[in-house]
Amino acid sequence: MFKLPKYNTIGKQEIDAVNQILRKGEISGFVASAGSAFHGGNWVKKLEKLFCKKFNTKYAISVNSATSGLYAALMAQKLEPGDEVITSPYTMHATASSILQCNAIPIFADIEGKTFGIDPKAVEKKITKKTKGILCVNIFGHTCNLDELRKIANKYKLFLIEDNSQAPGAKDKKGNFAGTIGDASIISLNRHKTIQSGEGGVILTNNKKIYDSCCLVRNHGEAVVRSYKIKDIRNTIGQNLRLTEIQAAIGYYQLKKLDKLNRERIRRANYLNKLFKDTSCLVTPFKYEKSKHVYYFYVMKFNANNSKISRNELVKKVNKLGYNLRAGYIDPIYLEPIFQKQICFGSNHFPFSLNKRINKNYYKKGLCPNCENINSKVLLTNMLNPEIPMKELKKFADVVIKLVS
Ligand SMILES: Cc1ncc(COP(=O)(O)O)c(C=O)c1O
């Protein structure tokens, strides 16, 4: 039986830097009062500078998770309670819950089958007077239809934030880095991601106002607005979303490895594409001609009509051999109890109760039929870890092909 190797890309540079920080004893450089330390310690600043250089953005704000990054970037949009933000139902829960954390209302637009991202046409249909922005997701390592979403955001004067947690280093169909088309974007550095610092996240933006707001939300903003003479104090109430020096140093050396790690994943994904190309029940991952897919997951669509066995049987048999294959990614987010019961803060349906559009059955099954349908077809594997020998990848593909043909 095959034993999946652990994904571990922590090397000597990360270990040496962490040891040095520990010897010095300054594990965090943040202070919650006006001054240079308001923006963190040396490693935090170094990490942010490297992110700006890599993605060619003016600003990078490190935070202790992508969840925190989503929250801070949304707070920077000065949302009023009850405002609507259009987002994807096909994502990790934090995307939608960060909207609720701001007392705003997630409005789910259906996804498109190719990119698994929100469908621009579906987005446009959901816009109302209450809509303030779009929070799209570059899921599985590939961009959603960013240029169309950018056009819609511009047309209706909405903000566009990219949840780029799963796709650092990916490029859109025009060759732009994922995370640089929106007004702000967020990547995750949690332990499951291609590059990691245990926990962590980074917000990228070219907008000084967003940068300043995110810095306030990261570090007890209300305590410094007087010193910094900030007039518009809406949504400057802060939290502690700060990154330690240890995490920042790890993130710094991990970012230097991003291109190499992505290259390894792409090589494996291309190999699988070649092996699966003639298997009629499998549709290999989509990418635009000029886009760069960085394959956080390798995701195929399964056509049960052309297969000898069902998706669940296939997954069971493949996993029994020690390989990794998963049926579906996640149920559409709106099917979770938080939306079905509309119970979030307290027991009186807050913040849903602030918005007249959200009646009792608003988040009913069938809200995003494509998403519901697509998830029932998705086959997903994380077998792109560079530690997995190519010959094992071939064996994995051979097993799948034999079972379905
Ligand atoms: C699309 C997406 N958004 C947000 C998150 C949250 O990231 P974090 O764990 O860094 O808070 C994740 C993490 O898995 C994610 O995949």
The ligand as a Gaussian input file, in Angstrom:
#p B3LYP/6-31G(d) Opt

LIG

0 1
 C      -10.506000      29.980000      -0.217000
 C      -10.075000      30.124000       1.209000
 N      -10.398000      31.247000       1.877000
 C      -10.035000      31.438000       3.152000
 C       -9.316000      30.489000       3.841000
 C       -8.954000      30.750000       5.263000
 O       -7.559000      30.707000       5.431000
 P       -6.895000      30.739000       6.877000
 O       -6.888000      29.337000       7.388000
 O       -5.499000      31.247000       6.618000
 O       -7.662000      31.662000       7.725000
 C       -8.953000      29.298000       3.208000
 C       -8.242000      28.249000       3.931000
 O       -8.309000      27.085000       3.687000
 C       -9.341000      29.114000       1.850000
 O       -9.022000      27.993000       1.187000

